Amino acid sequence: MAIVHVPDSAWAKEATKWEAQGSTMGPGLRPYIKHDWPSWVYRAGSLSAGGIAILDSQAIDEHQYDGFRANGYRLTPLEAITAFEAQQVEFAKLAAEREYDKRHTLSPLAAAEVTAVEADAGAQHLPTIPETPIRRRGRPRRVVASEG
């Protein structure tokens, strides 16, 4: 059974003070306050079938935002997609520079190693290729401790 409150009653006047939105009892008297946190963040990525989509979203507070932002999360889905596209453009530039280096500055063995790493990665951009340390032949140098 519903309870009906007359808009001029003490209860209705008190309830109106606590309402932010208008109702049948009158206009809301509590001002709207926008709270930025906690907030949702979004991360975009490429789909295996092609195209870009939002792959993940998380609810975080302001103390976690910097860490999530460093991992590609943004406050809106559109910002996440724009940031992912900018990252892919940067990766493509790095790949073009690496291709130039493969053809003009690297030795044939180093170029073959880079080609093998790129083939293992598949169709995704690689911003960097991990360096393989060069093992020198012969006896290692003896470190002489300075006397002091």
NORMOSUL-V379833 format. One record per pair of residues at least 6 apart in sequence whose C-alpha atoms are under 8 Angstrom apart, sorted by the first residue. I is the first residue (numbers start at 0). J is the second residue. D is the distance in whole Angstrom. If there is no record, write none. Layout:
i: (I	I)
j: (J	J)
d: (D	D)
This chain:
i: (4	4	5	5	6	6	6	6	11	12	15	15	15	15	15	16	16	16	17	17	17	18	18	18	19	19	19	19	19	20	20	20	21	36	36	36	37	37	37	37	38	38	38	38	39	39	39	39	39	39	40	40	40	40	40	40	40	40	40	40	41	41	41	41	41	41	41	41	41	41	41	42	42	42	42	42	42	42	42	42	42	43	43	43	43	43	43	43	43	43	43	43	44	44	44	44	44	44	45	45	46	51	52	53	53	53	56	67	71	71	71	72	73	87	90	90	90	91	93	93	94	94	94	101	101	101	102	113	116	117)
j: (10	11	11	24	12	23	24	25	24	24	24	25	26	27	28	27	28	29	27	28	29	27	28	29	27	28	29	30	31	26	27	28	27	59	60	61	58	59	60	61	58	59	60	74	56	57	58	59	74	75	56	57	58	59	67	72	73	74	75	76	53	54	55	56	57	72	73	74	75	76	79	53	54	55	56	71	72	73	76	79	80	51	52	53	54	55	71	72	76	79	80	83	51	52	53	54	80	83	51	52	52	80	80	76	79	80	72	73	79	82	83	79	79	124	124	125	126	124	126	127	124	125	126	109	110	113	110	128	128	125)
d: (8	6	7	8	7	8	5	7	6	8	7	6	7	6	6	7	5	6	7	7	6	5	6	6	5	6	5	6	6	7	5	8	4	8	5	6	7	6	4	7	6	6	6	8	7	5	4	6	6	8	5	5	6	7	8	6	5	5	7	8	7	8	6	4	7	5	5	6	6	6	6	6	6	5	6	6	4	6	7	5	8	7	6	4	5	7	8	8	8	5	5	6	6	6	6	6	8	7	4	6	7	7	7	7	8	7	8	8	7	7	7	6	5	7	6	7	5	7	6	8	7	7	7	8	5	8	8	7	7	7)
